[in-house]
Amino acid sequence: MNVLTRTGICLFTLLGVGITGAKAQLVLNRQVVATSGGSGTVGTLRMQYTIGEPVITLITDGHLLLTQGFQQPEELPPAPPGANLLKGYIIFPNPASTNLKIQMDLLAPSYVQIELINTAGQTMYTEQQSMGAGRNTMVISVNRFAAGIYSLRLKVGPTIFYEKVIIQ
């Protein structure tokens, strides 16, 4: 066995051991169209491989390019009962003058409620939507509100978040 082959096997083994120790939030569901492939198991490690076409044909009209390949869609793991369904969110731009966007990543389909509350405690805006799992964006037109500091109340399922929003 030559040095290059031994180095490749060692690198491949280290890569496999490193992958098994990682705990990902997203799961890649591999869907591959290939001419050949296979899999094998060594201990608790399962290795899969595919052999694709040796020649790739490109189709183009000058503006759009179509190639062969495969898709690896991301799938979210099931959320445990009673868990926070909001993985993360961002509110931008802040300060806002025309539109305020709320982008959120949901772990499961959920009922979302947004309220914009002024400093006197009055609800100036409210919206409720049922949203699917993954990245969702809500847009609030804020150009009709007076300039000032507001509180944004974001309710996802039973969990409530508050953020300060400035309208110019």
N, C-alpha and C positions, 0 to 999 in steps of 0.2 A: 504494500500500500504506500503510495507516494505521499510526500509532505502536504501537497495541495489537497489531496483527498482527505487526509486526517484533519487538516485545518478546517475544511468545509464541514465535516461531520461534527467536530467540536463546536463550531459556530452554530450549526443547526440545532444541536442538543441544548446549548445555552439559551438560544432563542426560544426553544420549546419550553424549557423550565421557567424562563422569565414570563412567558405568556400565561402559564397556568397559575402563577401567583397573583396576577393582576385581577382586580375586581372592577369591572366596568359598569357604568350606569346604563349605557346603551349597548344593545346586542346587535351584531351584524348577522343578518340572515342571508347567507351566501346563496345566490341563485346563479348558476353557471351553465352556459351552453358550450360544450366542448366535444371534441372528437373522441377523447379518451381520458381516463383518470382512474383514481383508486384511493384507497385509504388503508390504514393499518393502525394497530394499537400496540404500544410498548408500555407495559405497566398500566398507569392511569392516564397516559398521554395518547391522544388520538390524533393522528396526522392524516390530512387529506390533501390531494393534489389533483390538478387538471392539466391536460395537455391541449392547448388551443390550436388554432389553425396556423400553419407556418407562414402563410401569406395573408396579409390584411388588405382588403380592398376598400379604397376610399371612394365615396360618391360625393360630389360637390357641384353646386350650381354657381359658385363664386361668392355666395354670401353664407350658405349653410353647409356644414361639413358633417357627413354621416360616416361613422366608423363602426367596426365590429367591437364588441366588448361584453362585459357583464355588469350587472347591477348588484350593489350590496346595500339594500335599504336598511335604515336604522329602525330598530324596534325597541320600545320602552318596556322595561320589566313591569310585571303587575305590581300595583301599589298595595301594600298590606292594609287591612281594614283599619280605619281611623287615622291613617297617615296623612301628612300634609301633602296635598296633590300639586302644590305649586313648587316646582323645582327652582325657579328663579324668575325675576322680572326686572325690567328696566323702564324708566319713565324718561322720555326725551321729547323735544328739547326742554330744558328747564334752566332758565326762564323761557316761557313760551309766549308768542304774540298772536299766532293764528291757529295752529293745531297742536295738540298735545297727544303724543302716542304712548300707549302702554303696551309693551311687548312682554309676553309671559310664556314660559315653558311649563306645560301641564303634563303630569305623569299619567293621567287618565282623564276621560271625559268628565267635565265638571260644570257646575252652574257658577257663573262669575257675575258679581255685582260691583259696579263702580259708582262712587258718589264723590262729587266735588263740593266741599263745605267751606264757607267763608269764615272770617274770624269771629263773626257774631254767632256761629253755630248753625246757620241756615244752610240747608241743602240747595245748592244752586243748579246741580245737574245730577241726574241718576240714570244709569243704564244697566240692564240685566240681559245676559246672554247665556245660552248653553254652548259650551265650546268643547271641541275634541281634543284628544291627547296630542301633544307636540307643541310647536311654536304658534302662538296666536297673537294678533295685534288688534287693539282697539284704538280708534282715533276720536278725540273730542275736539270739536271746534270751539276755541276759547276766545275768539275775537269779539264776542258779544258780552263778555264779562268785564267788569271794572278791573283796572290794574290793582294788584295787591298780592298778598300771601294767602294761599288756600291750603286746605288739607285734602288729600286724595285718600279716600277709604276704598281699599280693594278687598273684597270678600270672595274667597275661593272655597266653596264648600262651607265647612264650619269655621275656617280660619280667616282672621281679619288682619290686614296690614294697613298702616297709615304712613303716608309720605307727605312732605312739605312740597308744594308747587308754587312757583312764582309766575304770575301773569303780568305781562308788560302792556 
